Amino acid sequence: MPNGDLSKKLTLPTLILMIFTSVFGFTNIPRSFYLMGYSAIPWYILSALTFFIPFAFMMAEYGSAFKNEKGGIYSWMSRSVGPRYAFIGTFMWYASYIIWMVNISSVIWIPLSNGIFGRDTTSTWSLLGLNSTQTLGLLGILWILAVTYIASRGLRQITKITSVGGTAVAVLNIVLLVGALLVFAASGGSVAEPITSGSFVSSPNPGYYSLLSVFSFLVFAVFAYGGIEVAAGLVDETEHPERNYPRGITIAAVIIAVGYSLGIFLCGIFTNWSGTLSGKDVHMGNVAYVLMKNLGYQIGVSFGLSGAVSITVGEWVARLVGLSMFLALTGAFFTLTYAPLKQIIEGTPSGLWPGRFGEVKDGIPSFGMWVQCIVVILFILLLTFGGEAAAQFFNKLILMTNVAMTVPYLFISGAFAAFKKKNDIQKPFEIFKSYSSSLAAAVIVTLTVGFANVFTIIEPATKGDLSSTIWMLVGPIIFSIAAVIMYSSYERKNK
């Protein structure tokens, strides 16, 4: 390959950063410590062993075998099982990311507000006489327009921004690591949250004593590892893909799995759960800021600063968290604006898509991205200006995609055994050397994700909320029916 072409490809470090940005959610660390304390760590390790690492290895094998295929997970499943099977799984996965973009377009301003003001002030924002909800909706529309404009101009623009997002998350983790170690050294090796014989088994949170609540946390841990399949669309964009793609996925998977567990343990060094997190004003939405603000305060105290100065240090660390989370979400948003769409367009037959929607130039589906942008804007307008009925509708949409976003993992892991059995597919990179080990990995991953989804669906019903359970079931069913109708229509036209 000429050097001119290589210069446009993703290098190994850039690929790792893009995977890291798409998968690793820093807020999962403080939220996990808030829900389960140290006892979150074994569940993250279990989820990594039964889902994330074997699933990442499957991605690496698929990616190296189909390194010249442009369709990502669709191409993999189509070649392994069949096109109809592949289209249903991929369409459901893509539809869930549309709802994700609608949601994040409005939510992304909360970490930015924390970064600028040190707290969430979005409820007071007003532009052009609009109320705060309408203002955030307007900002969300401007956001998706700006992202689509920049991302549609080429992969180089996207990699620059995702690299900034990945670096921002890395900076947060460095602050957590270095800050915790400073507090640990200053305290003479003691930890704020005492380590006892039951610390890694039972939660300090009184809401997480029952078996049902523990299972709900296992679901949380499994879903915290979601997103690596987005990197499937980057195989053909990677420099020396048969070597760098499996290496990139493997390295990123290990870093993410270790990072979550280590981060949760570090939280206990400077945060006493009962003293800092047990208050009624602490919740899942703000616990990241509360915990990191406490880190800044404890660093100040460790260096002998006054209480007032230590509080100021804490506020600036909280601002750093807000800004870094904004940049990380920005990086993930840019990747998810084009990668899922690129996969579904490039992998599927062109006859499935009307007009110019199926065009991909220089690796970017520009026209499709603008159509996607319009769909997202219409959803934002409906949500923002449609009143309470529209808000309830959107809540139902989120419930519908909760499960639909991870059901495709079942399709991908379910196709893996068939992929390994096909001798006509060249497999230059293999971690699972025998068919029996491949089958075992596929069964373990499928059962883990299957349990997580089944529990997610039935859990609201066990608390009397049957409506949420029904809507979570409706989502995958509707997306599957839509995919079957689209594919059947294509088949009839092209008999």
C-alpha positions as CSV (number, residue, x, y, z in Angstrom):
1,M,0.0,0.0,0.0
2,P,1.5,3.4,-0.9
3,N,2.5,5.7,2.0
4,G,-0.1,8.3,0.8
5,D,-2.9,5.8,1.5
6,L,-1.4,4.7,4.8
7,S,-1.2,8.3,6.0
8,K,-5.1,8.5,5.9
9,K,-5.5,5.2,7.9
10,L,-6.0,4.9,11.7
11,T,-2.8,4.1,13.6
12,L,-2.8,1.6,16.5
13,P,-2.8,4.3,19.2
14,T,-5.7,6.2,17.5
15,L,-7.7,3.0,17.1
16,I,-7.2,2.2,20.8
17,L,-8.3,5.8,21.7
18,M,-11.4,5.5,19.5
19,I,-12.4,2.2,21.1
20,F,-11.6,3.5,24.6
21,T,-13.8,6.6,24.0
22,S,-16.7,4.5,22.7
23,V,-16.7,2.0,25.5
24,F,-15.2,3.5,28.7
25,G,-17.6,5.6,30.7
26,F,-15.7,7.4,33.6
27,T,-19.0,8.0,35.4
28,N,-19.5,4.2,35.7
29,I,-16.7,4.2,38.3
30,P,-18.2,6.7,40.8
31,R,-21.7,5.3,40.1
32,S,-20.5,1.8,40.8
33,F,-18.8,2.8,44.1
34,Y,-22.0,4.7,45.1
35,L,-24.2,1.6,44.4
36,M,-22.0,-1.2,45.7
37,G,-18.7,0.1,47.2
38,Y,-15.8,-2.2,46.9
39,S,-18.2,-5.1,46.3
40,A,-18.7,-3.7,42.7
41,I,-15.2,-4.9,41.8
42,P,-15.9,-8.7,41.7
43,W,-19.0,-8.1,39.5
44,Y,-16.9,-6.0,37.0
45,I,-14.3,-8.8,36.9
46,L,-17.0,-11.4,36.4
47,S,-18.6,-9.3,33.6
48,A,-15.3,-8.8,32.0
49,L,-14.5,-12.6,32.1
50,T,-18.0,-13.8,30.9
51,F,-18.8,-11.0,28.5
52,F,-16.4,-8.2,27.6
53,I,-13.0,-9.9,27.1
54,P,-14.4,-13.0,25.2
55,F,-16.7,-10.7,23.2
56,A,-13.7,-8.4,22.4
57,F,-11.7,-11.4,21.2
58,M,-14.6,-12.4,19.0
59,M,-14.6,-8.9,17.5
60,A,-10.9,-9.2,16.9
61,E,-11.3,-12.6,15.1
62,Y,-14.2,-11.3,13.0
63,G,-12.4,-8.1,12.2
64,S,-9.1,-9.7,11.0
65,A,-11.0,-12.4,9.0
66,F,-13.1,-9.7,7.2
67,K,-10.5,-7.0,7.1
68,N,-11.4,-6.1,3.5
69,E,-15.2,-6.0,4.2
70,K,-16.6,-2.5,4.7
71,G,-19.9,-3.5,6.4
72,G,-18.7,-4.2,10.0
73,I,-21.0,-6.4,12.0
74,Y,-23.5,-6.8,9.2
75,S,-20.9,-8.3,6.9
76,W,-19.6,-10.6,9.6
77,M,-23.1,-12.0,10.5
78,S,-24.1,-12.1,6.8
79,R,-21.1,-14.2,5.8
80,S,-21.4,-16.4,8.9
81,V,-25.2,-17.0,9.1
82,G,-27.1,-15.2,6.4
83,P,-28.2,-11.6,5.2
84,R,-31.7,-11.6,6.8
85,Y,-30.3,-12.6,10.2
86,A,-27.6,-10.0,9.9
87,F,-29.9,-7.2,8.8
88,I,-32.3,-7.7,11.7
89,G,-29.5,-7.6,14.3
90,T,-27.8,-4.6,12.7
91,F,-30.9,-2.5,12.1
92,M,-32.0,-2.9,15.7
93,W,-28.5,-1.8,16.8
94,Y,-28.5,1.2,14.5
95,A,-32.0,2.3,15.5
96,S,-31.0,2.4,19.2
97,Y,-28.1,4.8,18.4
98,I,-30.5,7.3,16.8
99,I,-32.4,7.5,20.2
100,W,-29.0,7.7,22.0
101,M,-28.1,10.8,19.9
102,V,-31.4,12.4,20.6
103,N,-30.9,11.9,24.3
104,I,-27.3,13.0,24.5
105,S,-27.9,16.1,22.3
106,S,-29.8,17.6,25.3
107,V,-27.9,15.9,28.2
108,I,-24.4,16.9,27.1
109,W,-24.9,20.4,28.3
110,I,-25.1,19.3,32.0
111,P,-21.3,18.3,32.2
112,L,-20.5,21.5,30.2
113,S,-22.4,23.5,32.8
114,N,-20.5,21.7,35.6
115,G,-17.2,22.5,33.8
116,I,-17.9,26.2,33.5
117,F,-19.9,27.0,36.7
118,G,-19.0,24.1,39.0
119,R,-22.6,22.9,39.2
120,D,-25.6,22.1,36.9
121,T,-27.3,25.4,36.0
122,T,-29.1,24.1,32.9
123,S,-32.5,24.5,34.6
124,T,-32.0,28.3,34.5
125,W,-30.8,28.6,30.9
126,S,-32.9,30.7,28.5
127,L,-32.3,31.7,24.9
128,L,-34.7,33.9,22.8
129,G,-37.3,33.9,25.6
130,L,-37.5,30.1,25.6
131,N,-37.8,28.0,28.8
132,S,-34.9,25.8,29.9
133,T,-36.3,22.6,28.2
134,Q,-36.8,24.4,24.9
135,T,-33.4,26.1,25.2
136,L,-31.6,22.8,25.7
137,G,-33.6,21.4,22.7
138,L,-32.4,24.3,20.6
139,L,-28.8,23.8,21.7
140,G,-29.2,20.1,20.9
141,I,-30.4,21.0,17.3
142,L,-27.4,23.3,16.8
143,W,-25.1,20.6,18.3
144,I,-26.3,17.8,15.9
145,L,-26.0,20.2,13.0
146,A,-22.4,21.2,13.9
147,V,-21.3,17.6,14.6
148,T,-22.8,16.3,11.3
149,Y,-21.2,19.2,9.3
150,I,-17.7,18.5,10.8
151,A,-18.0,14.7,10.7
152,S,-19.3,14.7,7.1
153,R,-16.1,16.4,6.0
154,G,-14.0,13.3,6.6
155,L,-12.4,10.8,8.9
156,R,-9.5,13.0,9.7
157,Q,-11.8,15.5,11.4
158,I,-13.5,12.7,13.4
159,T,-10.2,11.1,14.6
160,K,-8.9,14.5,15.8
161,I,-12.0,15.1,18.0
162,T,-12.3,11.5,19.3
163,S,-8.6,11.6,20.2
164,V,-9.3,14.7,22.3
165,G,-12.3,12.8,23.9
166,G,-10.1,9.8,24.7
167,T,-7.4,12.0,26.1
168,A,-9.9,13.8,28.3
169,V,-11.0,10.5,29.8
170,A,-7.4,9.5,30.3
171,V,-6.7,12.8,32.1
172,L,-9.7,12.1,34.5
173,N,-8.3,8.7,35.3
174,I,-4.8,10.1,35.9
175,V,-6.3,12.7,38.2
176,L,-8.2,9.9,40.1
177,L,-5.1,7.6,40.3
178,V,-2.5,10.3,41.2
179,G,-4.9,12.1,43.6
180,A,-5.9,8.9,45.4
181,L,-2.3,7.9,45.8
182,L,-1.4,11.3,47.2
183,V,-4.2,11.0,49.7
184,F,-3.1,7.5,50.5
185,A,0.5,8.5,51.1
186,A,-0.5,11.6,53.2
187,S,-2.8,9.5,55.4
188,G,0.1,7.0,56.2
189,G,-1.4,4.2,54.1
190,S,-4.9,4.2,55.5
191,V,-8.1,4.3,53.4
192,A,-11.3,6.3,54.0
193,E,-13.6,3.4,53.3
194,P,-12.4,0.6,55.6
195,I,-11.6,-2.8,54.1
196,T,-13.2,-5.6,56.0
197,S,-13.8,-9.3,55.4
198,G,-17.2,-8.4,53.8
199,S,-16.1,-5.3,51.8
200,F,-15.9,-7.2,48.5
201,V,-19.1,-9.2,49.1
202,S,-21.7,-6.8,50.5
203,S,-22.6,-3.3,49.6
204,P,-22.5,-0.3,52.1
205,N,-25.6,1.0,50.2
206,P,-28.7,-0.2,52.1
207,G,-30.6,-0.3,48.8
208,Y,-28.3,-3.1,47.5
209,Y,-28.7,-5.8,50.1
210,S,-31.2,-8.0,48.3
211,L,-30.3,-10.6,45.6
212,L,-32.6,-8.8,43.2
213,S,-30.7,-5.5,43.6
214,V,-27.3,-7.3,43.2
215,F,-28.5,-8.9,40.0
216,S,-29.5,-5.4,38.8
217,F,-26.0,-4.3,39.4
218,L,-24.6,-7.2,37.4
219,V,-26.7,-5.9,34.5
220,F,-25.2,-2.4,35.1
221,A,-21.7,-3.9,35.0
222,V,-22.3,-5.8,31.8
223,F,-23.8,-2.8,30.0
224,A,-20.9,-0.6,31.2
225,Y,-18.7,-2.6,28.7
226,G,-21.1,-2.0,25.8
227,G,-20.0,-0.2,22.6
228,I,-17.0,-2.1,21.4
229,E,-19.0,-3.3,18.4
230,V,-18.9,0.2,17.1
231,A,-15.2,-0.3,16.3
232,A,-16.3,-3.0,13.8
233,G,-16.7,-0.3,11.2
234,L,-13.1,0.8,11.6
235,V,-11.5,-2.4,10.3
236,D,-11.1,-1.1,6.7
237,E,-10.0,2.3,8.0
238,T,-7.1,0.8,10.1
239,E,-3.5,0.7,9.1
240,H,-2.3,-2.9,8.6
241,P,-5.7,-4.2,9.9
242,E,-4.9,-7.9,10.1
243,R,-2.2,-7.0,12.7
244,N,-3.3,-3.7,14.3
245,Y,-7.1,-4.3,14.6
246,P,-7.0,-7.4,16.8
247,R,-4.1,-5.9,18.8
248,G,-6.0,-2.6,19.3
249,I,-9.2,-4.4,20.5
250,T,-7.3,-6.7,22.8
251,I,-5.2,-3.9,24.3
252,A,-8.3,-1.6,24.7
253,A,-10.3,-4.4,26.3
254,V,-7.7,-5.2,28.9
255,I,-7.1,-1.5,29.7
256,I,-10.9,-0.9,30.1
257,A,-11.5,-4.0,32.3
258,V,-8.5,-3.2,34.6
259,G,-9.4,0.5,34.6
260,Y,-12.9,0.0,35.9
261,S,-11.9,-2.3,38.8
262,L,-8.8,-0.2,39.8
263,G,-10.9,3.1,39.6
264,I,-13.6,1.7,42.0
265,F,-10.9,0.6,44.5
266,L,-9.2,4.1,44.3
267,C,-12.5,5.8,45.2
268,G,-12.4,4.0,48.6
269,I,-9.0,5.5,49.4
270,F,-10.3,9.0,49.7
271,T,-14.1,8.6,50.1
272,N,-15.9,7.2,53.1
273,W,-19.3,5.9,51.8
274,S,-21.3,6.7,54.9
275,G,-19.7,10.1,55.4
276,T,-19.9,11.4,51.8
277,L,-22.4,9.4,49.7
278,S,-25.2,8.5,52.1
279,G,-27.0,11.9,51.9
280,K,-30.3,12.3,50.2
281,D,-28.9,14.9,47.8
282,V,-26.5,12.4,46.3
283,H,-27.8,10.4,43.4
284,M,-26.7,8.7,40.2
285,G,-26.8,12.0,38.2
286,N,-24.4,13.9,40.4
287,V,-22.3,11.3,42.2
288,A,-19.3,11.7,39.9
289,Y,-19.1,15.4,40.8
290,V,-19.6,14.8,44.5
291,L,-17.0,12.1,44.6
292,M,-14.3,14.0,42.6
293,K,-15.0,17.2,44.5
294,N,-14.3,15.2,47.6
295,L,-11.0,14.0,46.0
296,G,-10.0,17.7,45.4
297,Y,-10.9,18.5,49.0
298,Q,-8.9,15.6,50.4
299,I,-5.9,16.5,48.3
300,G,-6.0,20.0,49.7
301,V,-6.2,18.7,53.3
302,S,-3.3,16.3,52.6
303,F,-1.1,19.2,51.6
304,G,-2.0,21.1,54.8
305,L,-4.2,23.7,53.1
306,S,-7.0,25.5,55.0
307,G,-10.6,24.2,54.8
308,A,-11.7,27.0,52.6
309,V,-8.9,26.6,50.1
310,S,-9.4,22.8,50.1
311,I,-13.1,23.3,49.2
312,T,-12.0,25.6,46.3
313,V,-9.6,22.9,45.1
314,G,-12.5,20.4,45.3
315,E,-14.7,22.7,43.2
316,W,-12.0,23.0,40.5
317,V,-11.6,19.3,40.4
318,A,-15.4,19.0,39.9
319,R,-15.1,21.5,37.1
320,L,-12.4,19.4,35.5
321,V,-14.7,16.4,35.7
322,G,-17.5,18.3,33.9
323,L,-15.2,19.6,31.1
324,S,-13.6,16.2,30.6
325,M,-16.9,14.4,30.5
326,F,-18.2,16.9,28.0
327,L,-15.1,16.2,25.8
328,A,-15.5,12.5,26.2
329,L,-19.2,12.6,25.2
330,T,-18.2,14.8,22.3
331,G,-15.6,12.2,21.1
332,A,-18.1,9.3,21.5
333,F,-20.8,11.4,19.7
334,F,-18.6,12.0,16.7
335,T,-17.7,8.3,16.4
336,L,-21.3,7.2,16.8
337,T,-22.6,9.8,14.3
338,Y,-20.9,8.0,11.4
339,A,-19.6,4.5,12.4
340,P,-23.0,2.7,12.9
341,L,-24.5,4.3,9.8
342,K,-21.4,3.5,7.7
343,Q,-21.6,-0.1,8.8
344,I,-25.2,-0.6,7.9
345,I,-24.9,1.2,4.6
346,E,-21.7,-0.4,3.4
347,G,-22.6,-3.9,4.5
348,T,-26.1,-4.2,3.2
349,P,-27.2,-4.4,-0.5
350,S,-27.4,-0.9,-2.1
351,G,-31.0,-1.7,-3.2
352,L,-32.2,-1.5,0.4
353,W,-31.6,2.2,0.6
354,P,-33.5,4.9,-1.4
355,G,-31.7,7.4,-3.6
356,R,-28.4,8.8,-2.4
357,F,-28.9,7.5,1.1
358,G,-26.6,4.6,0.4
359,E,-23.7,6.7,-1.0
360,V,-20.3,6.5,0.8
361,K,-17.5,8.7,-0.3
362,D,-14.0,8.5,1.1
363,G,-15.3,6.3,3.9
364,I,-18.0,8.8,5.0
365,P,-21.8,8.4,4.3
366,S,-22.3,12.1,4.0
367,F,-25.8,12.2,2.5
368,G,-27.0,9.5,5.0
369,M,-25.5,11.5,7.9
370,W,-27.6,14.5,6.9
371,V,-30.8,12.4,6.6
372,Q,-29.9,11.0,10.1
373,C,-29.4,14.5,11.3
374,I,-32.9,15.6,10.2
375,V,-34.4,12.5,11.9
376,V,-32.6,13.4,15.2
377,I,-33.7,17.1,14.9
378,L,-37.4,16.0,14.3
379,F,-37.2,13.8,17.5
380,I,-35.7,16.7,19.5
381,L,-38.4,19.1,18.2
382,L,-41.1,16.7,19.1
383,L,-39.6,16.1,22.6
384,T,-38.9,19.8,23.3
385,F,-42.1,21.4,22.0
386,G,-44.6,18.5,22.2
387,G,-45.5,18.9,25.9
388,E,-45.9,16.2,28.4
389,A,-47.3,13.7,25.9
390,A,-44.1,13.9,23.9
391,A,-41.9,13.5,27.0
392,Q,-43.8,10.4,27.9
393,F,-43.4,9.2,24.3
394,F,-39.7,9.7,24.4
395,N,-39.4,7.9,27.8
396,K,-41.1,4.9,26.1
397,L,-38.6,5.2,23.2
398,I,-35.7,5.0,25.7
399,L,-37.3,1.9,27.3
400,M,-37.7,0.4,23.8
401,T,-33.9,0.9,23.1
402,N,-32.6,-0.2,26.5
403,V,-32.8,-3.8,25.4
404,A,-32.7,-3.3,21.7
405,M,-29.2,-1.8,22.0
406,T,-27.7,-5.0,23.5
407,V,-29.8,-7.7,21.7
408,P,-27.4,-7.4,18.7
409,Y,-24.7,-8.8,21.0
410,L,-26.8,-12.0,21.1
411,F,-26.8,-12.0,17.3
412,I,-23.1,-11.4,17.0
413,S,-22.1,-14.0,19.7
414,G,-24.7,-16.4,18.3
415,A,-23.1,-16.2,14.8
416,F,-19.6,-16.9,16.1
417,A,-19.9,-20.7,16.2
418,A,-21.1,-20.7,12.6
419,F,-18.3,-18.4,11.7
420,K,-15.7,-20.7,13.2
421,K,-17.2,-23.7,11.4
422,K,-16.9,-22.2,8.0
423,N,-13.6,-23.4,6.5
424,D,-13.9,-21.2,3.4
425,I,-13.4,-18.1,5.6
426,Q,-9.7,-17.3,6.1
427,K,-8.9,-16.6,9.7
428,P,-5.5,-14.9,10.0
429,F,-5.9,-14.2,13.7
430,E,-7.4,-16.8,16.1
431,I,-7.6,-16.7,19.9
432,F,-10.1,-19.5,20.2
433,K,-8.0,-22.3,18.5
434,S,-10.6,-25.1,18.7
435,Y,-14.2,-25.2,17.7
436,S,-15.2,-26.4,21.2
437,S,-13.5,-23.3,22.9
438,S,-15.2,-21.1,20.3
439,L,-18.6,-22.7,21.1
440,A,-18.0,-22.4,24.8
441,A,-17.1,-18.7,24.5
442,A,-20.2,-18.0,22.3
443,V,-22.5,-19.8,24.8
444,I,-21.0,-18.0,27.8
445,V,-21.3,-14.6,26.2
446,T,-24.8,-15.3,24.9
447,L,-26.0,-16.5,28.3
448,T,-24.5,-13.5,30.1
449,V,-26.1,-10.9,27.8
450,G,-29.3,-13.0,27.6
451,F,-29.6,-13.0,31.4
452,A,-28.8,-9.3,31.6
453,N,-31.6,-8.5,29.1
454,V,-34.2,-10.9,30.6
455,F,-33.5,-9.4,34.1
456,T,-33.7,-5.9,32.7
457,I,-37.0,-6.7,31.2
458,I,-38.7,-8.4,34.2
459,E,-37.1,-6.2,36.9
460,P,-39.7,-3.3,36.6
461,A,-42.5,-5.8,36.7
462,T,-41.3,-7.2,40.0
463,K,-41.7,-3.7,41.4
464,G,-45.2,-3.3,40.0
465,D,-44.2,-1.3,36.9
466,L,-45.6,-3.7,34.2
467,S,-45.8,-0.9,31.6
468,S,-42.0,-0.5,31.5
469,T,-41.5,-4.2,31.1
470,I,-44.0,-4.3,28.2
471,W,-42.3,-1.3,26.4
472,M,-38.9,-3.0,26.7
473,L,-40.3,-6.1,25.0
474,V,-42.0,-4.0,22.4
475,G,-38.8,-2.3,21.3
476,P,-36.9,-5.3,19.9
477,I,-40.2,-6.7,18.4
478,I,-41.0,-3.5,16.5
479,F,-37.4,-3.0,15.3
480,S,-37.3,-6.7,14.2
481,I,-40.6,-6.4,12.3
482,A,-39.4,-3.2,10.6
483,A,-36.1,-4.9,9.6
484,V,-38.0,-8.0,8.2
485,I,-40.4,-5.8,6.2
486,M,-37.5,-3.8,4.7
487,Y,-35.5,-6.8,3.8
488,S,-38.5,-8.7,2.4
489,S,-39.4,-5.7,0.3
490,Y,-35.8,-5.7,-1.1
491,E,-36.0,-9.4,-1.8
492,R,-39.3,-9.1,-3.7
493,K,-37.8,-6.2,-5.9
494,N,-34.7,-8.2,-6.7
495,K,-35.9,-11.7,-7.3
